[in-house]
Amino acid sequence: MKIELAFGHEGMTIDLPADAQATVIRKPAQALTALPPQIIADALASPVNCDPLSVLAQGMKTACILICDITRPVPNYLFLRPLIEQLTGAGVPLDGITVLVATGLHRPNLDDELAELVGDPWVLEHVRVENHYARDEDCFVHLGTTAKHQVPVGLNRLLVDADIKIATGLVEPHFMAGYSGGRKVIAPGVAHHETIRTFHSARFMESPFATSCNLHNNPLHETQLEIINMLSGPVLGLNTVLDEHRNLVFASFGEIIASHMAAVTHARESCEVSVGQKFNTLVTSSAGYPLDKTYYQTVKGMVTPLDILEQGGDLIIVSECSEGFGSEEFCAAQKRLVELGPEAFLQTLMAKNLADVDEWQSEMQLKPMRVGRIKLYAPQLGDNAAAITGVEMIDDVSAAISESMARHRDENIAVIPEGPYVVPFATAGAGS
């Protein structure tokens, strides 16, 4: 049996062993009810819990539209110009509109990459497009501290000072925040580095509620909602949901929290899959381009399927890692993880209130390491990078599957072609 896994731009096909009994876990097929431009138009025409943008923007002089960075396959080309045209139709001048790339603590998206990200030359020509820099102290307004989890809040001045604020993005499972999109595009998307490093510290990451598909009692989600409520003026969201083939199947627009929840409700129907059992051998991906550009993002694919991995089982993951490992800070965290070992590394994290940049991804890697063995196919990682992954490198996926089946004396395997965009649960109703 051959099966294709998401890998880079083109995908990769693997041969499953002849005796493998494969359970393939993917999103159910979704009917395309309209062409993508019409889906966007319908969402803008039927805002959730607010007036239409053409009404809200009356009398406004400035607007800030947030977009996700290059690691998310958001169809920005579909909605940026319609949003801008509705704003200008209501009287907002073009020179008062900024598109801000919500990089969080990721690197900026520049030149050809920025053009790819925006996807519409008209937008680049007519409005200001900027990257967020979380460590540029001059860019921020400090709004105080959240009540419940005591997080200091600094947000990009371009957003805070705008008369009307619109966060756009992709709603899909997120291994810490439950679901991406909406409030997450604001924080961590355009937050100060201390804001990000506080609610990515161990006291948040080690919460049993900070997990895929869960918003209930999730400390990251709770903090993000508090941050939204610190902002003045209209704060809106345009949310998209994609199918396995990256087709737009749903969009919502409106008040940021309500419109995000509408998209989460839709996404749950396809992204959360009840499987009914656990597996000793699990094969998955890092979702292909653009998410699998780095090892940093690959960790997500290791964490999201853990509910169906048997204790002591094998998690086999493929990732192109076309850009290599990730940030220098992430490399440093991984070196410490390998040198100290998982338990000692975790103890160093628990002693901090402010996480070092990107070390939270190494902390998240501890979760699959506690459950089973991780085997990574990433041929573009060099030997030096491979040595600090902390996982077992493989050069033959099919052979690794055969070895795992033999070791466990179990022919049943699970395959998740789309990686972290699909979250399997061993029992029904596990997501919430």
C-alpha positions as CSV (number, residue, x, y, z in Angstrom):
1,M,0.0,0.0,0.0
2,K,1.3,3.5,-0.9
3,I,0.3,6.6,0.9
4,E,1.3,10.2,0.4
5,L,2.4,12.4,3.3
6,A,2.5,16.2,3.4
7,F,6.1,17.1,2.8
8,G,7.5,20.3,1.4
9,H,5.7,21.6,-1.7
10,E,5.3,18.3,-3.4
11,G,4.5,15.7,-0.7
12,M,6.2,12.3,-0.4
13,T,4.9,8.8,-1.1
14,I,5.9,6.0,1.2
15,D,5.4,2.2,0.9
16,L,3.7,0.6,3.9
17,P,4.8,-2.9,4.7
18,A,2.6,-5.6,3.1
19,D,1.3,-6.8,6.4
20,A,0.5,-3.4,7.9
21,Q,-3.0,-2.8,8.9
22,A,-3.2,1.0,8.4
23,T,-5.8,3.3,9.9
24,V,-5.4,6.5,7.9
25,I,-6.6,9.5,9.8
26,R,-7.5,12.6,7.8
27,K,-10.1,15.3,7.7
28,P,-13.5,14.2,6.3
29,A,-14.2,15.5,2.8
30,Q,-16.0,18.9,2.9
31,A,-18.3,20.1,0.2
32,L,-17.2,23.3,-1.5
33,T,-20.4,25.3,-1.3
34,A,-19.1,28.4,-3.1
35,L,-16.0,29.7,-4.8
36,P,-13.4,31.2,-2.4
37,P,-14.1,34.9,-3.3
38,Q,-17.8,34.4,-2.6
39,I,-17.1,32.7,0.7
40,I,-15.1,35.9,1.7
41,A,-17.8,38.2,0.4
42,D,-20.5,36.3,2.3
43,A,-18.5,36.5,5.5
44,L,-18.1,40.3,5.1
45,A,-21.8,40.7,4.3
46,S,-22.8,38.8,7.4
47,P,-20.6,39.9,10.3
48,V,-20.8,38.0,13.6
49,N,-21.9,40.1,16.6
50,C,-21.2,43.5,15.1
51,D,-22.2,46.0,12.4
52,P,-20.8,45.6,8.8
53,L,-17.3,47.0,8.3
54,S,-18.7,49.7,6.0
55,V,-20.7,51.0,9.0
56,L,-18.1,50.5,11.7
57,A,-15.4,52.3,9.7
58,Q,-17.4,55.4,9.2
59,G,-15.5,58.4,10.5
60,M,-12.3,56.3,11.1
61,K,-8.9,57.7,10.0
62,T,-6.6,54.7,10.6
63,A,-6.9,50.9,10.4
64,C,-4.4,48.1,11.1
65,I,-4.9,44.7,9.5
66,L,-2.9,41.9,11.0
67,I,-1.8,38.9,8.9
68,C,0.0,35.7,9.9
69,D,3.6,35.2,9.0
70,I,4.9,32.8,6.3
71,T,4.6,29.7,8.5
72,R,0.8,29.7,8.0
73,P,-0.9,28.9,4.6
74,V,-3.4,31.7,5.0
75,P,-5.1,32.8,1.7
76,N,-4.3,36.5,2.3
77,Y,-4.7,37.2,-1.4
78,L,-8.4,36.5,-1.1
79,F,-9.4,38.9,1.5
80,L,-6.9,41.8,1.9
81,R,-8.1,43.9,-1.0
82,P,-11.8,43.4,-0.1
83,L,-11.1,44.5,3.4
84,I,-9.1,47.5,2.3
85,E,-11.8,48.5,-0.3
86,Q,-14.5,48.3,2.4
87,L,-12.4,50.5,4.6
88,T,-11.7,53.1,1.9
89,G,-15.3,53.0,0.9
90,A,-16.2,54.0,4.4
91,G,-13.8,56.9,4.2
92,V,-10.6,55.5,5.7
93,P,-7.7,56.9,3.5
94,L,-5.3,54.4,1.9
95,D,-2.4,56.1,3.7
96,G,-4.1,55.5,7.0
97,I,-4.2,51.7,6.5
98,T,-1.3,49.4,7.6
99,V,-1.0,45.7,7.0
100,L,1.1,44.3,9.9
101,V,2.7,40.9,9.7
102,A,2.2,39.2,13.1
103,T,5.5,37.5,13.4
104,G,5.5,37.1,17.2
105,L,9.1,36.2,17.9
106,H,9.7,34.6,14.5
107,R,11.9,36.2,11.8
108,P,10.5,38.9,9.5
109,N,9.1,38.1,6.1
110,L,10.9,40.3,3.5
111,D,11.2,40.9,-0.3
112,D,10.0,38.0,-2.4
113,E,8.8,36.2,0.7
114,L,6.7,39.2,1.7
115,A,5.2,39.3,-1.8
116,E,4.3,35.6,-1.6
117,L,2.8,36.1,1.9
118,V,0.6,39.1,0.9
119,G,-0.2,37.4,-2.4
120,D,-1.6,40.6,-4.1
121,P,0.6,43.2,-5.8
122,W,-2.1,45.8,-5.5
123,V,-2.0,45.6,-1.7
124,L,1.8,46.0,-1.7
125,E,1.5,49.0,-4.0
126,H,-1.3,50.9,-2.3
127,V,-0.9,50.4,1.5
128,R,1.9,50.3,4.1
129,V,3.0,46.7,4.9
130,E,5.3,46.2,7.9
131,N,6.7,43.3,9.9
132,H,6.3,43.2,13.7
133,Y,9.6,43.1,15.7
134,A,8.9,41.9,19.2
135,R,12.3,43.1,20.5
136,D,12.1,46.7,19.2
137,E,11.3,48.6,22.3
138,D,10.2,51.7,20.4
139,C,7.3,49.8,18.7
140,F,5.2,49.2,21.8
141,V,2.4,50.5,24.0
142,H,2.3,48.9,27.5
143,L,-1.2,48.3,28.6
144,G,-0.8,46.9,32.1
145,T,-1.0,43.3,33.5
146,T,-3.6,40.7,33.0
147,A,-5.6,39.9,36.2
148,K,-5.8,36.1,36.3
149,H,-2.3,35.0,35.2
150,Q,-0.3,38.3,35.8
151,V,1.1,38.7,32.3
152,P,2.6,42.1,31.4
153,V,1.0,43.3,28.2
154,G,2.8,45.2,25.5
155,L,1.4,45.4,22.0
156,N,2.6,46.9,18.7
157,R,1.8,50.6,18.6
158,L,0.5,50.4,15.0
159,L,-2.3,48.1,16.2
160,V,-3.0,49.9,19.5
161,D,-3.2,53.3,18.0
162,A,-5.4,52.3,15.0
163,D,-9.0,53.5,15.1
164,I,-10.1,50.1,13.8
165,K,-8.3,46.8,14.3
166,I,-8.7,43.6,12.2
167,A,-6.9,40.3,12.9
168,T,-6.9,37.8,10.1
169,G,-5.7,34.3,10.0
170,L,-6.2,30.5,9.8
171,V,-8.2,28.6,12.4
172,E,-6.7,25.2,13.0
173,P,-5.6,23.1,16.0
174,H,-2.8,24.6,18.0
175,F,-0.8,22.5,20.4
176,M,-0.6,25.1,23.1
177,A,-3.4,27.5,22.6
178,G,-6.1,25.0,21.6
179,Y,-6.9,26.7,18.2
180,S,-5.0,29.3,16.2
181,G,-6.4,32.4,14.7
182,G,-8.4,35.3,16.2
183,R,-7.0,36.5,19.5
184,K,-3.7,34.5,18.9
185,V,-2.8,36.8,16.0
186,I,-2.7,39.7,18.4
187,A,-0.9,37.9,21.2
188,P,1.7,36.5,20.6
189,G,1.4,37.8,17.0
190,V,2.1,41.5,17.7
191,A,3.1,41.3,21.4
192,H,6.2,42.5,23.2
193,H,8.8,39.9,23.8
194,E,8.2,39.9,27.6
195,T,4.5,39.3,27.0
196,I,5.3,36.3,24.8
197,R,8.0,35.0,27.1
198,T,5.7,35.2,30.2
199,F,2.8,33.2,28.8
200,H,5.1,30.8,27.1
201,S,6.8,30.0,30.4
202,A,6.7,26.7,32.1
203,R,3.8,27.6,34.4
204,F,1.7,27.9,31.2
205,M,3.3,25.1,29.1
206,E,3.0,22.5,31.8
207,S,-0.7,23.1,32.4
208,P,-2.8,20.0,31.3
209,F,-5.2,22.5,29.7
210,A,-2.6,24.0,27.4
211,T,-3.2,21.4,24.7
212,S,-4.6,20.9,21.2
213,C,-8.2,21.7,20.6
214,N,-8.9,22.7,24.2
215,L,-10.0,26.2,25.1
216,H,-11.6,25.4,28.4
217,N,-9.4,26.6,31.3
218,N,-6.5,27.0,28.8
219,P,-4.3,29.6,30.4
220,L,-3.0,30.8,27.1
221,H,-6.5,31.3,25.7
222,E,-7.6,33.0,28.9
223,T,-4.7,35.4,28.8
224,Q,-5.3,36.2,25.1
225,L,-8.9,37.0,25.8
226,E,-7.9,39.4,28.6
227,I,-5.5,41.1,26.3
228,I,-8.2,41.6,23.7
229,N,-10.3,43.3,26.3
230,M,-7.6,45.8,27.0
231,L,-7.9,47.3,23.5
232,S,-10.2,50.2,22.7
233,G,-12.3,50.7,19.6
234,P,-13.6,48.0,17.2
235,V,-11.4,44.8,17.3
236,L,-12.5,42.5,14.5
237,G,-11.4,39.2,13.1
238,L,-11.5,37.6,9.7
239,N,-11.0,33.8,10.1
240,T,-10.4,31.2,7.5
241,V,-10.7,27.4,7.6
242,L,-9.1,25.2,4.9
243,D,-9.6,21.6,3.9
244,E,-6.8,19.0,3.5
245,H,-6.1,20.3,0.0
246,R,-5.8,23.9,1.2
247,N,-9.1,24.9,-0.3
248,L,-11.0,27.6,1.5
249,V,-14.1,26.0,3.0
250,F,-15.3,28.5,5.6
251,A,-14.7,32.1,6.6
252,S,-16.2,34.2,9.4
253,F,-15.9,38.0,10.0
254,G,-17.0,40.1,12.9
255,E,-16.2,40.9,16.6
256,I,-12.9,39.1,17.2
257,I,-13.9,36.7,19.9
258,A,-17.3,35.7,18.5
259,S,-16.1,35.4,14.9
260,H,-13.2,33.3,16.1
261,M,-15.5,30.9,18.0
262,A,-17.7,30.6,14.9
263,A,-14.6,29.4,12.9
264,V,-13.5,27.1,15.8
265,T,-17.0,25.5,15.8
266,H,-16.7,24.8,12.1
267,A,-13.0,23.6,12.3
268,R,-13.8,21.2,15.1
269,E,-16.1,19.2,12.8
270,S,-13.1,18.2,10.5
271,C,-10.0,18.7,12.6
272,E,-10.9,16.6,15.6
273,V,-11.1,12.9,14.7
274,S,-12.2,10.2,17.1
275,V,-10.2,7.0,16.3
276,G,-11.3,4.7,19.1
277,Q,-7.9,3.2,20.0
278,K,-4.2,3.8,20.6
279,F,-1.3,2.6,18.4
280,N,2.2,1.4,19.0
281,T,3.3,2.7,15.6
282,L,2.2,6.2,14.4
283,V,3.3,7.8,11.2
284,T,2.7,11.6,10.7
285,S,4.1,14.7,9.1
286,S,4.7,18.4,9.8
287,A,1.9,19.4,7.4
288,G,4.2,20.2,4.5
289,Y,5.0,23.7,3.2
290,P,5.1,26.2,4.8
291,L,4.9,24.7,8.3
292,D,7.7,22.2,7.7
293,K,10.3,24.8,6.8
294,T,12.1,24.3,10.1
295,Y,12.6,21.8,12.8
296,Y,11.1,24.3,15.3
297,Q,7.7,24.0,13.6
298,T,8.1,20.2,13.2
299,V,7.7,19.8,17.0
300,K,4.0,20.6,16.5
301,G,3.6,17.4,14.5
302,M,5.1,15.4,17.3
303,V,2.8,16.7,20.0
304,T,-0.7,16.8,18.4
305,P,-1.2,13.0,17.9
306,L,-0.1,12.0,21.4
307,D,-3.6,10.9,22.6
308,I,-3.4,7.9,20.3
309,L,0.2,6.9,20.9
310,E,0.7,3.9,23.2
311,Q,3.1,4.4,26.1
312,G,6.5,3.2,24.7
313,G,5.3,3.4,21.1
314,D,7.0,4.8,18.1
315,L,6.2,8.2,16.6
316,I,7.6,8.4,13.0
317,I,7.5,11.9,11.5
318,V,8.6,13.4,8.2
319,S,9.5,17.1,7.7
320,E,11.4,18.8,4.9
321,C,13.1,21.3,7.1
322,S,14.1,23.3,4.0
323,E,15.3,26.2,6.2
324,G,17.1,24.0,8.7
325,F,16.6,24.1,12.4
326,G,15.2,27.4,13.5
327,S,16.4,30.4,15.5
328,E,19.7,30.6,17.3
329,E,17.8,30.7,20.6
330,F,16.0,27.5,19.7
331,C,19.3,25.8,18.8
332,A,20.6,26.9,22.2
333,A,17.6,25.4,24.0
334,Q,17.9,22.1,22.2
335,K,21.6,21.9,23.0
336,R,20.7,22.3,26.7
337,L,18.0,19.7,26.4
338,V,20.4,17.2,24.9
339,E,23.2,18.0,27.3
340,L,21.1,18.0,30.5
341,G,18.5,15.3,29.6
342,P,14.7,15.9,29.7
343,E,14.1,16.0,33.5
344,A,17.0,18.3,34.4
345,F,16.2,20.5,31.4
346,L,12.5,20.8,32.6
347,Q,13.7,21.8,36.1
348,T,15.7,24.7,34.7
349,L,12.5,25.9,33.0
350,M,10.3,25.5,36.1
351,A,12.6,27.9,38.0
352,K,11.8,30.8,35.6
353,N,9.0,33.3,35.3
354,L,10.2,34.5,32.0
355,A,11.1,31.9,29.4
356,D,14.1,32.3,27.1
357,V,13.1,32.9,23.5
358,D,11.9,29.8,21.7
359,E,12.8,27.4,24.5
360,W,9.1,26.7,25.0
361,Q,9.3,24.6,21.8
362,S,11.9,22.4,23.4
363,E,9.6,22.1,26.4
364,M,6.8,21.0,24.2
365,Q,9.1,18.3,22.7
366,L,9.3,16.9,26.2
367,K,5.7,15.8,25.9
368,P,6.2,13.2,23.2
369,M,9.5,12.2,24.7
370,R,7.6,11.2,27.8
371,V,5.3,8.9,25.9
372,G,7.4,7.1,23.3
373,R,10.3,7.1,20.8
374,I,10.4,9.8,18.2
375,K,11.9,9.0,14.8
376,L,12.5,11.8,12.3
377,Y,13.0,11.7,8.6
378,A,14.4,15.1,7.6
379,P,17.2,14.6,5.1
380,Q,18.0,18.3,4.7
381,L,19.1,18.7,8.3
382,G,22.9,18.4,8.5
383,D,24.7,16.3,11.1
384,N,25.2,19.2,13.5
385,A,21.5,20.1,13.5
386,A,20.5,16.4,13.7
387,A,22.6,16.0,16.8
388,I,20.6,18.5,18.8
389,T,17.1,17.3,17.8
390,G,17.1,15.0,20.7
391,V,15.3,12.4,18.6
392,E,16.4,9.4,16.4
393,M,17.1,10.3,12.8
394,I,16.1,7.9,10.1
395,D,16.8,7.7,6.4
396,D,14.1,5.2,5.4
397,V,10.5,5.7,6.6
398,S,9.2,2.3,5.3
399,A,12.1,0.5,7.1
400,A,11.3,2.4,10.3
401,I,7.7,1.4,10.1
402,S,8.7,-2.3,9.6
403,E,11.1,-2.2,12.6
404,S,8.4,-0.7,14.8
405,M,5.8,-3.3,13.8
406,A,8.3,-6.0,14.5
407,R,9.4,-4.6,17.9
408,H,5.9,-4.3,19.1
409,R,4.6,-7.4,17.4
410,D,1.7,-5.4,16.2
411,E,0.6,-4.9,12.6
412,N,-1.8,-2.1,13.4
413,I,-0.4,1.4,12.5
414,A,-1.9,4.9,12.4
415,V,-1.0,7.3,9.5
416,I,-1.8,11.0,9.7
417,P,-0.9,12.5,6.3
418,E,-1.6,16.1,7.2
419,G,0.2,16.1,10.5
420,P,-0.8,18.7,13.1
421,Y,-3.8,20.1,11.2
422,V,-5.6,16.9,12.2
423,V,-5.9,15.9,15.9
424,P,-6.9,12.3,16.6
425,F,-8.4,11.3,19.9
426,A,-8.5,7.7,21.3
427,T,-12.0,8.3,22.7
428,A,-15.0,10.3,21.4
429,G,-15.5,13.8,22.7
430,A,-11.9,14.2,23.9
431,G,-11.6,17.7,22.3
432,S,-13.4,20.6,24.0
